[in-house]
Amino acid sequence: MLSSTMEVIAASFMDDLYRFALLSTGDRGVALACIAEVLPEAESNASLWRTQRHRFLWTARLLALRLAKKNVPGAPSGETLPSPLPELRTALNAAPPDLRPSLALHCTGDVKSSEVIQLFHLRSREWRVALVKFREQMASAGFPEERVHQCLSAVKLSPEERLLLEVSATALPVRRRQWDKALAVAAVFLGVCVFLGWLGWERWRDSPSVLMRSHMESFLEVNRSAGITGLEAFEGRASESQDWLFLHGIEGVRMPESFAGVKLAAARILQWNGSPLALFPTLSPPGLLVVVDAEALHLPEENSESGRSSFADWSGAWESAGSYKVLWMVQSDAKALEQHLRALSEPAQAR
């Protein structure tokens, strides 16, 4: 754990954490135990911070909160600490309790006043007054600030203490915030929803109705672009178009009963996607009856025998006619198309 944590928090900053904890507690055991407790959380949140310094400051703040929960007594312990630690602790204990962690961190010599104020949410004037009093007390004890920093720089983790931290930190599970777990679950759920949405979109995009909509647009464009090319007069109903289709190379069309009564006004054959395309304009209602090779449409086998589709202000219905598809498009909404189809089916039922 320590080796991986050391990649997150540099060795020099680890020593500063040790100095800070030792100043705050006056007890090596408590200081090392608190550091070991915060190391897993420091590692698990390392990605939140861009630099080593930011990670150190965040970990120092976390360590201060952990030390406060230990309820360390104000008086120094019976342990003999190297100078100037006893003098520093005496001066720290003279400061207000809420300012002691900030003064202890400042003593490490690697933290600016602006960072201390921001880290512990202090008022600037309150911090300046406390710092001046602290410096005066240390100077009267024979330890000006420069000497304090120089002496503290010699206080470092020993190899044994580093090993102890490694063993202690490894034994502690990495604590995760509750919202981290919720966020992970939400991320997985969102991923599943996106995947299912993508599958639904792909299925919808490849559905017969959507594909036929695209073909409707293409048929209308082909008919418009051709103008009057190839148009022949054709007065009759769709049920009477089989001979005309046969003479023009489209054989075996069995006109669906639902379209048999559609009145045709003209007829022509055009090429579309390498296949012959029979177009029959209708006048009442205005529309276009299309007969095309089913294979040229590339519709999926499932649910493609018949159906409904629409494009712009056009509505269409199609059915299979042997190896062909017959599509009737009218320039109206889907409700009007259904009314036309019902009107066509009623005479057929009467017969």
N, C-alpha and C positions, 0 to 999 in steps of 0.2 A: 504494500500500500504506500509506504513512504517513498519508494523509488518512483512510483507513478505520480505521487503527489508532488515530489520534488520537480517533476517536469512541469507542473502547473504553478507551483510557487518556488521561486529560486532559493538557493541555500542561504543567501544573505537575508532574504525576507523571512525565512524560517527562523534564523537567529534573532531577528527583530521581534518576531512573535514570542519567542522564548523570553527575551528581555522584558517585553511588555507584560507577559503573564507572571513572571517572577517578581517584577515590581509591584504588581497588583495584589499578589498573594503572599509573598515572602516565604513561600514553601515550594520547593522544587517538585515534590510529588503532585501537589494540587495543580501546579502550572503545567506539568507534562500531561496529566490526566485530561485537563481541559483542552489542551492542544490536540491530543489524540481524538477527542470527541468531535472537534470541528473539522478535522482533516478530510473525512469522507464527504462531508457536505461541501467543502471547498472544491474538492475534485469533481463532484457531480454537477456543480454550477459553474465550472471553469469556462464553459463556452459562452456564458453571458457577458464576459468581460474581454476587452480587446488586448490589454497589456498585463504584464506581470504586476505592475504597480497597482492597477485597479483591482486585480485579484487579491493582492496583499491587503489593501485597505478594506475591501469587503470582508475578508477573513478576520481582520483585526476587529472590525465592528461585531462580527459574529462571536468572536472570542470574548469580547467585553461583555456581551449579553450572557454568555455562558458563565463567566467568572462572577457576574453579579448574582446568579442563581446559587452559587456555592456559599454565599453569605460568609465570605472570608472576614475574620475579625480585623479590626483596625490595628491592633497592636502587633508588632513583628513576632514571628514564631521563635521558638527557642533555637532554631537552626542558625548556624553562623554563616552569614552571607558576606561575600567579598565587598570591600568598599568600592564605590560609594552607595551600594544598595541600601544599607541600614539608614544612612543619612537621607537618601532619597525617599525612603518609605516614611520617615518621620515627617518630612516636608509634605508628602502626599496626604498623610493622615490629618494634617492641619488644614487642608483645603476642604471645601464643601464636598460631600459624598458624590454628588452628580458630576463634579468636575475632576475627580481623581482619575478615571480612565483616560480622559483626554490629556491630562498632564503626564500620565505614565507613558502614553503613546508618543507624546512630544519628546520625552526624554531619550527615546531611541535615536534621535538625531536625524531620522530620514523622512520625517513627516512635517509638512509645512503647516503653518497656523491656519491658512485658508482651508486646507484639507481637513484639519481637526474640527474646525467650526462646522463645516458641511457634514462631516461624518457623524458627529454627535449632536447636531442640530442645536448649536449654542448661539447665544447672542454675542455679537462681536465685542461689545464693550465689556460684558461679563467675562469673556475669555481673556481679554487683554489685562484686566485688573487681576484676575487669578494668576496669570502667567507672571506678571511683574512681582507679585507677592512671593510666588514660588521661587523665582530667580534670586530675589533678595535673601530669602531664608537659606538657600543653598550657598550663596556667596558668603554669608556670615558664618557658615559652617566650613568654609574653606574650599568650596567646590563651585567655582564659576561655571557657566554653561559649557564653555569649551572643554573644560577638564571633565565635566560630567560625561559628555559625548565620547571623549577619548577613553575614559575608564570603562564605560559601558561597552565600547566596541570590543573589549577583551572578553566580555561575557558571551560565550557561545555554547552551543550544544556539544557535549562530549560524544565520542563514538559510542559509549555505552548508552547515553541518553537517546541518541539517534536510533540505536537498535531497539531500545525500550519503546520508543514511539512507533517504530515499524511493527513490532509485535502487538502493541495495544491497538493501533489503528486498524490493523488487519482483522483483529477480533471483533471490531465494531461494524455492523451492517451499514451500508450506505442508506441514509434516511432520505426518503423522497417526499416532497410536498404532495399533499393530497390532490391538489389541482393538476400536478404532473401526470398522475395516473388517469384522471378524468380527461386531460388533454390527449393522452395517448389513445384512450378508448374512443374519443371523439374523432381523432385522426383516422383510426382504423375504420370507424363507421362511415366517415366521409369518403374514404377510399372505396369502400364497398358500394356506397351509393353512386359514386362517380362511375365505377365499373359497370354497375347494373344500368345506369343511365346511358352509358356508351353502348352497351348491348342493345338496349331498347331503341336507341337512335338508329343503330345500324339495321336492326330488324325493321323498324318503321321505314327507313330510307329505301330498303330493298323490297318493301311490300308491293303487291300488285297494284294497289291503288296509287301509290306514289309514282311507280314506274309508268303507269298508264297516263298519269297527269303529264309527265314529261313528253310522252308520245303524242298526247292531244295537242300540246303546244307545237310539236314538230309537224303534225298533220295540217294544222291550220296555217302554218307558215308555208308549207309546200303548196297548199291549195291557193293561197294568196299570191305567192311568187309566180305560179304558173299562168295566172291571168285566165285567158280563154283558150289556152293551148289544149288541144285534144278534146274539148267539150263536145259531146253529142247529145242531141235531144233524147229524152227518155221519159215518156209519159206512162206511168204505171206505178205499181207498188213493189216493195222490196221482194215480195214473194215471187215476182215475175222476172227477177233479174238473173236467174240461174243460167238461162240460155245466153244472155248477153255476156255474162262472165265467162262462160265456156268458150264462146267465140273469141274472146280476148285473152285466152290462155290461163284463166283461173278456173280449175276444174274441181268438182267434188264439193262445192259449197252447199250446205244444207242450211238455208236461212232460218234462224231461230224464230219460233212462233211469236215471241214478244215484239219482233221487229217486222214481221211479215206485212203488216198493214201500213207501214210508213210510206207516204206518197213521195215519189222521186221526181225531180224536175229535169235532171241531166245526168250524164255519166262520163267518166273518162278513166284512163289508166295512166299512171305515172310510176316512176321508179323511186323506191325509198329503201335505203339500207341494202341495196342490191336485190330487192324483191319487188315484184309488181304490186302496185297499190291502187285499188279501185276506190274512186271517190264519187259519191252520189249526193249532190246538193239537194236539200229539201227546202220547200218554201213555207209550208204551214205545218209546224212552226219553222222559222229559219234555222237551218242546221246543216249537218254534213254526216252522211252515212259512209262508213269506211269498212272495207273488206281487205284484210291483210294476212299474210302468212304468219301463223302463230309463232314459229321459230324466230322470225325477224324481230319480234317484240322482246324476246329474252325474259319473259316473265317466269317467276318461280313456279314449280309444279303445284305447290300447295296454295289453295284458295284463289286460283287464277281462272277457273272455268267461267266465272261471271263476276261482275262487280260494278261498283260505281266510283266515279272520280270527278274532279272538277279542275278547271283552270281559268283564272280571271273570272269573266262573267259567263263562262261556258260550263255546262254540266254534261256529263257523259255516262252512258251505260253500255256495258259490253257483255257478250256471251260467245261461247265457242260454237263454231260451225264446221265440224270435221277437223281438218288440219288448219283451219283459218279462225280468225277472230273477227267478229262483226261489232263495230263500235258506232253508236249513234250519239252525236253531240248536238245539243241545241243551245242557242244563245239565251239562256234563262237560268234561274236558280234550280237547285236540286228538287225543290218541292214541285215546281212546274213540270220538270222532266218526269217525275213520277205520275203526275196527273195525265200527261200525254200517253205514257205507257199503259196506264189503266184504261184510258179511252180506247186505245188500240186493242186491248185484250177483250173488252166487252163484246164487240161484234163477233170476234172469233169464238167466244163462248156461246153466243146466241146461235151460231151456225152449228 
